[in-house]
């Protein structure tokens, strides 16, 4: 089964049922399925071939779901440009993937001028422009009959860029096989069942990021999807409370904003049957607050750009056990999904015993084929070999496995702090500081130190109206951490810089503080 056949099946089986709900209106499966087939045919009509790259620059809206499914149906490769990136990053990505077609929302028209000049064809949504093909007119000239192609499971379905901010961008090659593996693991391990017409997923965060994983599983089985233009805690709660939404996925910074709402209550989100979270570790104290104040039906999932999520899942039952029986479970990323192999290895690639820390490596249908273009397939012996060896992806994440095969992530290799010869893992310190009442968010980084190599610096924000003193943080750290792990510098900040996926941009913080030391 491939994307095009799943779309064709849904538009036939659920033709009159609601598929998508957004500010632009509501579309049935028959309506959106027809538009997907029209777009797929129109793109093939431009002379494209299987695997050709299509740039897609939009923020959350109904057409985002259409383009996602249509590009895959046509056997083409979608390269979603994160609108939060700088236009120079878009140019680097366009150059790397050698795309010749751009689908763009009109609101990004001016800022994407350099990318537009590189294209043979530009398709504009929500507007009109000289030299561009208007989206609806582009679709309207095509047949709505299903387009069913024979597509190799290992053909490109998308290029997902892990970084476009420094150096050469790296586009992870995701295949149709990868996307079907994600669909399978979402249903069997994360949702625990097939979605049905009574289910409604709400895209509260960017579809370019974690929420986009759920477009196909929900579309394939006749469920509804609400598309919100941006993350807004009030809009999300309204969708759950008043519009039937019963599942969503957030990053921890979004969960923190929900918890900070003055009128949030368990009753207002009682319809939730799944609150998924991913993208960064959530401190155990924040998990407890979420469990007590929002919902008991939480699931964490882990994955990477190079290994399509979910790779591991910490189930709602494990969350319950973590709250009432074994608190250590709240620090776990869960068990490997079906079909996922996972190991912990040392620097030589040798497995370490259960409980010991090493690099997380994984193998299976969820692992990328490699990196594309300038950063990858033209340079296989360098870039790809460092990431994938004998089918095993070396993730760069440090972790350990317990005797029940649960993964505990410790940190990214690059975030580990080495101070006075000791290895210090920031996440451990962040989890301790997050226990202090009134703490909203916390980030721990290593800063250059002439004597120790690096010293531990902690930065934090507070819940509105709360008062948290540095002395209270130091006292709590002293009661929970070895002396060499305690922060040497603690700073209250108004907010944290976030990267394009909503995570705290530790690299930016590290560069700023290292510059202070150098000056």
C-alpha positions in Angstrom: 0.0 0.0 0.0 1.2 3.5 -0.8 -0.1 7.0 -0.1 -2.0 7.4 -3.3 -3.9 4.1 -2.8 -4.7 5.1 0.8 -6.1 8.4 -0.4 -8.1 6.8 -3.1 -9.5 4.3 -0.6 -10.5 7.0 1.8 -12.2 9.3 -0.8 -14.3 6.3 -1.8 -15.1 4.8 1.6 -15.7 8.1 3.5 -16.8 10.3 0.6 -19.5 12.3 2.5 -17.7 12.3 5.9 -15.8 15.4 7.2 -12.1 15.1 6.6 -10.6 18.6 7.3 -11.7 21.6 9.4 -9.9 24.9 9.4 -10.4 28.6 9.3 -11.0 28.4 5.6 -13.9 26.0 6.0 -14.7 22.3 6.1 -13.9 19.7 3.4 -15.3 16.2 3.1 -13.2 13.2 2.1 -14.8 13.4 -1.4 -13.9 17.0 -1.8 -10.3 16.9 -0.4 -9.6 13.6 -2.1 -10.7 15.0 -5.5 -8.4 18.1 -4.9 -5.5 15.8 -4.0 -5.9 13.8 -7.2 -6.2 17.0 -9.3 -3.0 18.4 -7.8 -1.1 15.1 -8.2 -2.1 15.0 -11.9 -1.3 18.6 -12.4 2.2 18.2 -11.0 2.8 15.2 -13.2 1.6 17.3 -16.1 4.5 19.6 -15.6 6.8 16.9 -16.9 8.0 15.6 -13.6 9.3 12.2 -13.0 9.2 9.8 -10.0 11.4 11.3 -7.2 11.5 14.9 -8.5 11.7 17.4 -5.6 8.8 19.8 -4.9 9.4 22.7 -2.5 6.4 23.5 -0.3 6.4 26.8 1.7 3.3 27.2 3.8 2.2 27.6 7.4 -0.7 25.6 8.8 -3.7 25.6 6.6 -5.9 23.1 4.8 -3.9 23.2 1.6 -0.9 22.0 3.5 -2.6 18.6 4.0 -3.6 18.6 0.3 0.0 19.2 -0.9 1.4 16.7 1.5 -0.7 13.9 0.2 -0.8 14.9 -3.4 3.0 15.2 -3.8 3.3 11.6 -2.4 0.4 10.4 -4.6 2.2 11.7 -7.7 5.4 9.8 -6.7 7.2 13.0 -6.2 9.4 14.1 -3.2 8.1 16.8 -0.9 10.6 19.2 0.6 8.7 21.3 3.2 10.4 24.6 3.8 10.0 25.6 7.5 8.6 29.1 7.3 10.5 30.0 10.5 13.9 29.6 8.8 15.7 32.5 7.2 15.2 33.0 3.4 18.9 32.2 3.0 18.3 28.8 4.5 15.5 28.2 1.9 18.0 29.0 -0.8 20.5 26.6 0.6 17.9 23.8 0.8 16.6 24.5 -2.7 20.2 24.4 -4.1 20.9 21.1 -2.2 17.8 19.3 -3.3 17.8 20.7 -6.9 14.1 21.4 -6.9 12.5 23.1 -9.9 9.0 23.5 -8.7 7.8 25.6 -5.7 4.4 25.7 -4.1 4.1 28.8 -2.0 1.6 30.7 0.1 1.3 34.3 -1.2 2.2 35.7 2.2 5.8 34.4 1.7 6.0 35.7 -1.8 8.4 38.6 -1.2 10.7 36.9 1.3 11.1 33.9 -1.0 12.1 36.0 -4.1 15.5 34.4 -4.3 14.1 30.9 -4.2 11.4 31.8 -6.8 14.1 32.9 -9.2 15.6 29.4 -9.1 12.4 27.6 -10.1 11.0 26.5 -13.5 7.4 26.6 -12.1 5.9 28.5 -9.1 2.4 27.6 -7.9 0.9 30.3 -5.6 -1.8 29.7 -3.0 -4.1 32.4 -1.6 -3.2 35.0 -4.3 -2.1 35.7 -7.8 1.3 36.9 -9.2 2.9 37.4 -12.5 4.6 34.3 -13.8 3.0 32.1 -11.2 0.3 29.4 -11.5 -2.7 30.1 -9.3 -3.3 27.1 -7.1 -7.0 26.6 -7.6 -6.9 27.2 -11.3 -3.9 24.8 -11.5 -6.0 22.1 -9.9 -9.3 22.9 -11.7 -8.1 21.8 -15.1 -7.4 18.2 -14.0 -9.5 15.1 -13.6 -10.6 14.0 -10.1 -10.1 10.3 -10.9 -7.6 8.5 -8.7 -4.0 8.5 -9.9 -2.6 5.1 -9.0 1.0 4.7 -9.9 3.5 1.8 -9.3 5.9 3.4 -6.8 9.0 1.6 -5.5 8.7 1.5 -1.6 12.3 2.8 -1.5 11.5 5.8 -3.7 11.8 9.3 -2.2 8.7 10.5 -0.4 10.3 13.5 1.3 13.5 15.2 2.2 13.6 16.4 5.8 16.3 18.9 6.6 17.9 18.5 10.0 19.7 21.8 9.8 19.8 24.7 7.4 21.3 27.3 9.7 25.1 26.6 9.6 27.3 24.9 7.1 25.8 22.6 4.4 22.2 21.6 5.0 21.6 17.9 5.3 18.4 16.5 3.8 17.4 13.1 5.3 16.0 10.9 2.6 12.6 9.5 3.7 11.0 6.9 1.5 7.5 5.5 1.0 8.7 2.5 3.1 9.6 4.9 5.9 6.3 6.7 5.8 4.4 3.4 6.0 6.5 2.3 8.9 5.6 5.5 10.8 1.9 5.0 10.0 2.1 1.4 11.3 4.0 2.4 14.5 1.6 5.3 15.2 -1.4 3.0 15.1 0.0 -0.1 16.9 2.3 1.5 19.5 1.2 5.2 20.0 -2.5 5.2 19.4 -3.0 1.6 20.2 -5.9 1.3 17.8 -7.0 2.4 14.3 -8.6 5.9 14.2 -12.2 6.0 13.2 -14.8 8.6 12.2 -15.5 9.4 15.9 -11.8 10.6 16.3 -10.6 14.1 15.7 -6.9 15.1 15.6 -6.0 18.7 16.1 -2.9 20.1 14.5 -2.0 22.6 17.2 1.6 22.9 16.3 3.4 23.2 12.9 2.5 20.4 10.4 6.1 20.7 9.2 7.2 19.2 12.5 5.8 16.4 14.7 2.1 17.0 14.0 2.5 16.2 10.3 3.2 12.6 11.1 -0.5 12.1 11.9 -1.9 13.5 8.7 -1.8 10.1 6.9 -2.8 7.8 9.7 -5.9 9.9 10.4 -6.8 10.4 6.7 -6.3 6.7 5.9 -9.1 5.6 8.3 -11.8 8.3 7.9 -11.0 10.4 11.0 -11.4 14.2 11.2 -8.5 16.7 11.4 -8.7 20.2 12.7 -6.0 22.5 11.3 -5.1 25.5 13.5 -3.0 28.2 11.9 -0.6 28.4 14.8 -0.2 27.2 18.3 -2.5 29.0 20.6 -3.4 27.5 24.0 -6.9 29.0 24.1 -7.7 27.7 20.6 -6.4 24.3 21.4 -8.5 24.0 24.6 -11.5 25.3 22.7 -11.0 22.6 20.0 -10.9 19.9 22.8 -13.7 21.4 24.9 -16.2 22.4 22.2 -15.2 20.9 18.8 -14.7 17.3 19.5 -10.9 17.0 19.3 -9.7 14.1 21.3 -6.0 13.8 20.3 -3.1 16.0 19.6 0.7 16.1 19.9 2.8 18.9 21.3 6.4 19.8 22.2 7.2 20.4 25.9 7.3 24.2 25.5 3.7 24.0 24.3 2.6 21.9 27.3 4.3 24.4 29.6 2.1 27.2 28.0 -1.0 25.1 28.6 -0.1 24.6 32.2 0.5 28.3 32.6 -3.1 29.1 31.5 -5.0 30.6 34.6 -8.3 28.9 33.8 -7.0 25.5 32.7 -8.6 22.5 34.3 -8.9 18.7 33.8 -12.6 19.2 33.1 -12.0 21.5 30.1 -9.8 18.9 28.4 -11.8 15.8 29.5 -12.4 14.8 25.9 -8.7 14.1 25.4 -7.9 10.4 24.7 -4.3 11.1 23.8 -1.9 13.9 24.6 1.3 13.0 22.7 4.5 14.9 23.4 7.8 14.7 21.6 10.7 16.9 20.3 12.5 17.3 23.5 12.6 15.6 27.0 9.9 16.7 29.4 11.0 17.1 33.0 9.3 14.6 35.3 7.9 17.4 37.4 6.2 18.9 34.4 4.8 15.4 33.5 3.4 15.1 37.0 1.7 18.5 36.7 0.3 17.6 33.3 -1.0 14.3 34.7 -2.6 16.0 37.7 -4.0 19.1 36.0 -4.7 18.1 32.4 -5.0 14.4 31.5 -3.9 10.9 32.5 -3.8 9.8 28.9 -0.3 10.9 28.0 2.2 9.2 25.6 5.7 10.3 24.9 7.4 9.3 21.6 11.0 9.6 20.4 12.3 9.9 16.9 14.7 11.8 14.7 14.8 13.5 11.3 16.9 10.5 10.3 14.6 7.9 11.9 10.9 8.8 11.3 9.0 8.8 14.6 7.8 7.0 16.6 11.0 5.0 17.3 10.1 4.4 21.0 6.8 5.0 22.9 6.2 5.6 26.6 2.6 4.5 27.0 -0.2 6.0 29.1 0.1 2.9 31.3 3.8 3.6 31.9 2.9 7.2 32.8 0.5 5.9 35.4 3.1 3.6 36.8 5.6 6.4 36.8 3.2 8.6 38.8 2.2 6.0 41.4 4.7 3.1 41.5 8.1 3.8 39.8 9.0 7.5 39.4 12.1 6.6 37.3 9.7 5.7 34.4 8.9 9.4 33.9 12.5 9.9 32.7 12.1 7.1 30.1 11.4 7.5 26.3 9.7 4.1 26.4 10.1 0.8 24.5 11.0 0.4 20.9 8.1 0.1 18.5 7.2 -3.0 16.5 9.8 -3.5 13.8 12.3 -1.2 15.5 15.7 -2.5 16.5 17.6 -0.5 19.1 21.0 -0.8 20.8 23.3 1.1 23.0 27.0 1.0 22.0 30.3 2.4 23.0 32.7 4.5 20.8 33.8 1.2 19.1 30.2 0.2 18.2 30.2 -2.6 20.8 27.1 -3.1 22.9 27.3 -1.9 26.5 25.6 -3.8 29.4 22.0 -2.8 30.4 22.1 0.3 32.6 25.3 1.7 31.1 25.4 4.9 29.0 26.4 4.8 25.3 25.2 6.0 21.9 21.7 5.1 20.8 21.7 3.3 17.4 18.6 1.9 15.6 17.8 -0.1 12.5 14.5 -0.9 10.6 12.1 0.5 8.0 12.0 3.8 9.9 15.6 4.7 9.2 16.4 7.1 6.4 18.1 5.9 3.2 20.8 8.5 3.7 21.5 12.2 3.2 20.7 13.8 -0.2 22.7 15.9 -2.6 25.7 18.0 -1.6 25.6 16.8 1.9 25.1 13.1 1.2 24.8 10.8 -1.7 27.5 12.6 -3.7 29.8 12.1 -0.7 28.7 8.7 0.5 32.0 7.7 2.2 32.1 10.8 4.4 28.7 12.0 5.5 26.4 9.0 5.1 29.0 6.6 6.5 29.2 8.6 9.7 25.4 8.3 10.2 24.4 4.9 8.9 26.7 1.8 9.1 25.5 -1.6 8.0 21.9 -0.3 8.2 22.3 1.0 11.8 21.7 4.7 12.3 24.1 6.3 14.8 21.8 8.9 16.3 24.2 11.0 18.3 21.9 10.6 21.3 23.3 9.2 24.5 21.2 6.9 26.5 20.8 3.6 28.3 18.5 0.6 28.3 17.0 -1.0 31.4 16.3 -4.7 31.8 12.8 -4.2 30.4 14.2 -2.8 27.2 13.1 0.8 28.0 15.2 3.6 26.6 16.4 6.4 28.9 17.8 9.3 26.9 20.6 11.1 28.8 21.5 13.9 26.3 22.8 14.8 22.9 26.5 14.0 22.5 27.1 17.7 21.6 25.3 18.9 24.7 27.3 16.9 27.2 29.4 19.1 29.5 33.0 18.1 30.4 34.1 19.9 33.6 37.3 19.0 35.4 37.4 15.7 33.5 33.8 14.7 34.6 31.1 14.0 32.1 28.0 16.0 33.1 24.6 15.5 31.5 22.5 18.7 31.3 19.2 16.9 31.3 19.8 15.4 34.8 20.3 18.9 36.2 17.4 20.4 34.3 15.1 17.8 35.7 16.2 18.6 39.3 15.8 22.4 38.8 12.4 21.9 37.3 11.2 20.4 40.6 11.6 23.9 42.3 8.1 25.4 42.7 7.5 28.3 40.3 10.0 27.2 37.6 8.5 27.4 34.1 11.3 26.3 31.8 15.0 25.6 32.4 18.1 25.1 30.2 21.5 23.9 31.3 24.6 24.4 29.2 28.4 24.2 29.4 30.3 27.5 29.2 34.0 27.8 28.5 36.1 27.9 31.6 39.9 28.5 31.7 40.3 26.3 34.8 37.8 23.6 34.3 37.3 23.4 30.5 33.6 24.1 31.0 31.4 25.1 33.9 27.7 24.4 34.4 25.3 27.3 33.7 21.6 27.1 34.4 19.1 29.6 32.9 15.4 29.6 33.9 12.0 31.3 33.5 9.3 31.5 36.0 5.5 30.9 36.0 3.8 34.3 35.8 3.3 35.7 39.4 5.7 33.2 40.9 8.9 34.2 42.8 11.9 31.9 42.6 15.2 32.8 44.2 18.6 31.7 43.0 19.4 30.6 46.6 16.3 28.3 46.6 17.6 26.7 43.3 21.1 26.3 44.7 19.7 24.7 47.9 17.6 22.2 46.0 20.5 21.3 43.7 22.7 20.8 46.8 20.2 18.3 48.1 19.9 16.3 44.9 23.2 16.6 42.9 26.9 15.8 43.4 28.9 19.0 44.0 30.6 18.8 40.5 27.2 18.8 38.8 25.8 21.9 40.6 25.5 25.0 38.5 28.3 27.5 39.0 26.1 30.2 37.4 22.3 30.6 37.6 20.4 33.2 35.6 16.8 34.3 35.5 15.7 35.2 31.9 12.5 36.6 30.5 12.3 33.9 27.7 14.4 31.4 25.8 15.3 31.6 22.1 13.5 28.7 20.2 14.7 27.0 17.1 12.4 26.3 14.1 10.8 23.3 15.8 10.0 24.9 19.1 12.9 23.6 21.1 15.1 25.8 23.3 18.0 26.8 21.1 20.9 25.8 23.3 23.4 26.5 20.6 22.4 30.1 20.6 22.6 30.3 24.4 26.0 28.6 24.4 27.4 31.0 21.7 26.2 34.0 23.6 27.7 33.0 26.9 30.9 31.8 25.4 31.2 35.2 23.8 30.8 36.8 27.2 33.7 34.8 28.5 35.9 35.6 25.4 35.2 39.3 25.9 
